[in-house]
Amino acid sequence: MNDRPRKPAAFPLPDDSPAEAPSARKPRMPATFDDAVTLTPDAEDPFIATTADLPGLTPPVATPRRRRLTLGRIAAGALGLLVSLALGLWIDALIRDLFSRNDWLGYLAVAAAGTAALALLAIVLRELSGLRRLAAVQDLKQAVTEAAQASSPAGGRAIVDRLVHLLAARPQTARGRARLAETTDEIIDSAHLVDLAERELMAPLDREARALILGAAKRVSIVTAVSPRALIDLGYVLFECSRLVRAMAELYGARPGRIGMLRLMRDVVAHLAVTGSIAMGDGLVQQVLGHGLASKLSARLGEGVVNGLMTARIGIAAMDLCRPMPFRALRRPGIGDFVSDLTPRGNAELRDRA
């Protein structure tokens, strides 16, 4: 048996071209490309867009509707005048009949009518005062916009004084009012002074307003997710939204009465009707929570999340209407700011799956 080792040998492979030695390669010459490279902005990139950039989740700024004299208002005013005259004639006839029966009955009716008239007058004055405060907030907002564009610092200083007077009763603005008082003798441009007033006066109120919106949205989300009836959902959402709008108005110094509250609610509803509300369905929940995750959640949880986002949108609209300054130096909140707070478990599960 031959135990000698086999010598090395080379075997050619079919269709095999010899590789070119690295030293024999020619260096590549610089070249130009006819097609320019286009970079996609971050805001348009669907892979890195945040929830605030999702379509339909950033509501436009809410503005109060214009008060116009319509035929319906004229008819309502004329009908109210007729009812008041008829009520006055009925009270007059009642008092005369009571006097004809007995004098003390007549005097008792006069005292009751006088008390009712004084109470009614007090209610009217309170409602007119609330409407005047709401109108003053809107006038102040327009004046702030004009003062920020003025070249003279006197206009900005006058606007700051009006803001300080409006928010003097709010303890959250004490530090900001003291900071603005230190700039009385300083020369500051009107636009810079308005921005400084917004940062010093509005920043603490905006933080509290965000907490109010978030608290109302969480309560609505939880209650509507566990309630067994749609009627209970509707009633609680209306109650929570009305309470949120009133708290927002009182926070920014408006303090409306009942008529002013109805006007605020009407402006908020009109704003949502004009701009379009958030789509109520599983598609929005998939946009917020992630594709595929919404289908694994219960339908009630999805409804609770959407109702919470709707409440947050109503709160943002009320914030626009009640805030005495437009958003300039500070960022206006959006729906995306509340998504992570309303769905913490959903976002954690989404991150784990990613």
Summary of the structure (lengths in Angstrom):
residues: 354
radius of gyration: 34.1
end to end distance: 65.2
largest distance: 152.3
contacts: 953
relative contact order: 0.12
helix: 68%
strand: 0%
